[in-house]
Amino acid sequence: MTRKLNAAHAALLGVILGVGAFITWSAVSASVSMNNLIVVVPVAIVLIVLAVTIIGGALLSSTPSEETSDQPVWGDLMLLMGFAVFCYALTKVGFDIATFLFVWGGVVMSGGRGWWQPPLFAALFTILLVKGFGALFPYPMMTLVF
């Protein structure tokens, strides 16, 4: 028996791929320079690979689909909304603070407990990301702390 892709998960995957395609098309339409596409094109490739992997795994799996709960879909939608807030916050509070808060929220949503572990992980991840992207990009990123 083949497993069918849950309709809600398929719709969410379609929205993610659609938004990714629009952003990629918009970036390529604006300019095909390396500085403009250094993040957009690799992320688009990763999105396509992940989508093919998810769809292929769902269609080729021999375990039946469990459509008993919509809770995972709500968690996915909450994370997607959190990412939208993160993208908006990048220009308002800076890359460092937006990344710290998004990662902290993601760790807590994923089951991270404790009062010091989630913010510590978020801080370390943020420092590595800000310093790494700062070295990679030829233009400055707006940050509040670093």
Backbone torsions as a table, in degrees:
resi	resn	phi	psi	omega
1	MET	NA	131.7	177.7
2	THR	-92.2	150.1	-178.7
3	ARG	-92.1	132.4	178.6
4	LYS	-92.3	148.6	178.7
5	LEU	-74.3	128.2	177.9
6	ASN	-55.4	135.3	-175.9
7	ALA	-60.9	-40.2	179.8
8	ALA	-66.7	-40.7	177.7
9	HIS	-67.3	-38.4	177.6
10	ALA	-63.8	-41.0	178.4
11	ALA	-64.7	-43.2	178.6
12	LEU	-63.6	-42.2	177.1
13	LEU	-61.9	-39.8	177.3
14	GLY	-64.1	-40.9	178.0
15	VAL	-64.1	-45.2	-180.0
16	ILE	-61.7	-45.7	178.5
17	LEU	-65.3	-38.6	178.7
18	GLY	-64.6	-45.1	178.2
19	VAL	-65.6	-41.8	177.0
20	GLY	-61.4	-41.7	178.4
21	ALA	-64.8	-41.3	179.1
22	PHE	-64.4	-44.2	179.8
23	ILE	-63.9	-42.1	178.9
24	THR	-64.4	-46.5	177.7
25	TRP	-59.4	-43.5	-179.6
26	SER	-63.1	-42.8	179.9
27	ALA	-66.4	-42.9	179.8
28	VAL	-67.4	-36.1	178.6
29	SER	-66.3	-35.5	-178.7
30	ALA	-70.7	-47.2	-178.5
31	SER	-169.2	140.8	177.4
32	VAL	-99.8	20.8	178.8
33	SER	-73.6	154.7	-179.2
34	MET	-59.4	-40.3	-179.0
35	ASN	-62.1	-32.2	-178.4
36	ASN	-80.3	-29.6	-172.4
37	LEU	-109.6	7.2	-172.6
38	ILE	-62.7	-28.1	178.8
39	VAL	-107.0	-37.6	-171.9
40	VAL	-63.9	-48.1	-176.1
41	VAL	-67.2	-46.6	176.9
42	PRO	-60.7	-38.0	178.8
43	VAL	-66.6	-38.7	177.4
44	ALA	-62.7	-40.5	178.8
45	ILE	-64.7	-43.6	178.7
46	VAL	-62.9	-41.5	177.8
47	LEU	-59.5	-43.8	-179.8
48	ILE	-64.8	-45.2	179.7
49	VAL	-62.0	-44.0	179.2
50	LEU	-64.9	-40.5	179.3
51	ALA	-63.8	-44.4	178.5
52	VAL	-62.9	-40.9	178.8
53	THR	-63.4	-44.7	-179.5
54	ILE	-64.8	-47.9	-178.4
55	ILE	-66.3	-44.5	178.2
56	GLY	-61.8	-42.3	178.6
57	GLY	-64.8	-38.0	179.5
58	ALA	-69.9	-37.2	-178.2
59	LEU	-78.8	-30.5	-176.7
60	LEU	-93.9	-9.5	-177.9
61	SER	-70.5	144.0	-179.8
62	SER	-95.5	-2.2	178.6
63	THR	-88.5	142.3	-178.8
64	PRO	-70.7	152.8	179.1
65	SER	-74.8	141.5	175.5
66	GLU	-106.1	109.8	179.1
67	GLU	-112.4	40.2	-176.0
68	THR	-86.9	-20.8	-174.7
69	SER	-138.1	139.3	175.1
70	ASP	-96.0	3.6	-177.4
71	GLN	-59.3	-44.3	177.8
72	PRO	-59.8	-33.7	178.7
73	VAL	-66.0	-40.3	178.4
74	TRP	-65.3	-36.9	175.8
75	GLY	-63.8	-40.8	177.1
76	ASP	-62.8	-44.6	-179.9
77	LEU	-65.6	-37.7	177.2
78	MET	-64.0	-41.4	178.3
79	LEU	-65.9	-38.9	177.5
80	LEU	-65.4	-41.1	176.3
81	MET	-65.8	-38.1	175.9
82	GLY	-61.5	-38.4	177.6
83	PHE	-66.0	-37.5	176.9
84	ALA	-63.3	-42.0	176.5
85	VAL	-63.6	-40.2	176.8
86	PHE	-58.2	-47.7	-179.5
87	CYS	-61.7	-40.4	177.5
88	TYR	-66.5	-41.2	-176.9
89	ALA	-69.6	-20.3	179.8
90	LEU	-55.2	-38.3	-178.3
91	THR	-90.8	-11.3	-177.3
92	LYS	-98.7	-44.2	-177.2
93	VAL	-117.0	-7.2	177.9
94	GLY	102.8	160.7	-176.7
95	PHE	-64.3	-38.3	-175.2
96	ASP	-69.8	-49.0	-179.0
97	ILE	-68.7	-42.2	178.8
98	ALA	-61.7	-42.4	179.5
99	THR	-66.1	-45.2	179.6
100	PHE	-56.7	-49.3	-178.2
101	LEU	-67.3	-39.5	179.9
102	PHE	-65.9	-45.0	-179.6
103	VAL	-66.4	-41.8	178.4
104	TRP	-59.0	-48.4	178.1
105	GLY	-61.8	-40.1	178.3
106	GLY	-64.9	-39.0	178.3
107	VAL	-65.5	-42.6	179.4
108	VAL	-65.8	-42.0	178.5
109	MET	-64.1	-29.5	-179.3
110	SER	-84.8	3.2	175.8
111	GLY	106.3	5.5	178.2
112	GLY	-66.3	126.4	-178.3
113	ARG	-120.0	169.3	-178.9
114	GLY	105.5	161.2	-178.2
115	TRP	-96.3	-16.0	-178.2
116	TRP	-117.6	-21.7	-176.7
117	GLN	-68.4	-49.9	-179.6
118	PRO	-60.1	-46.2	178.8
119	PRO	-68.1	-31.0	177.4
120	LEU	-66.0	-46.5	177.7
121	PHE	-61.0	-43.6	179.9
122	ALA	-62.1	-40.6	179.7
123	ALA	-65.7	-45.8	180.0
124	LEU	-63.8	-44.5	178.8
125	PHE	-62.3	-42.0	-179.6
126	THR	-63.8	-43.8	179.3
127	ILE	-61.0	-46.9	178.9
128	LEU	-61.5	-41.7	-178.5
129	LEU	-68.2	-45.8	-178.9
130	VAL	-64.4	-45.2	179.7
131	LYS	-67.7	-40.8	179.2
132	GLY	-64.5	-49.7	178.7
133	PHE	-67.5	-33.7	177.6
134	GLY	-61.7	-35.9	178.0
135	ALA	-77.9	-27.7	-175.7
136	LEU	-82.2	-41.9	-174.1
137	PHE	-83.5	139.9	-180.0
138	PRO	-82.7	3.0	179.7
139	TYR	-130.4	154.2	-177.4
140	PRO	-73.8	146.1	175.1
141	MET	-100.1	145.6	177.0
142	MET	-73.2	120.1	176.7
143	THR	-131.0	158.2	179.6
144	LEU	-102.2	-38.3	-175.1
145	VAL	-102.0	-49.5	-174.2
146	PHE	-87.3	NA	NA
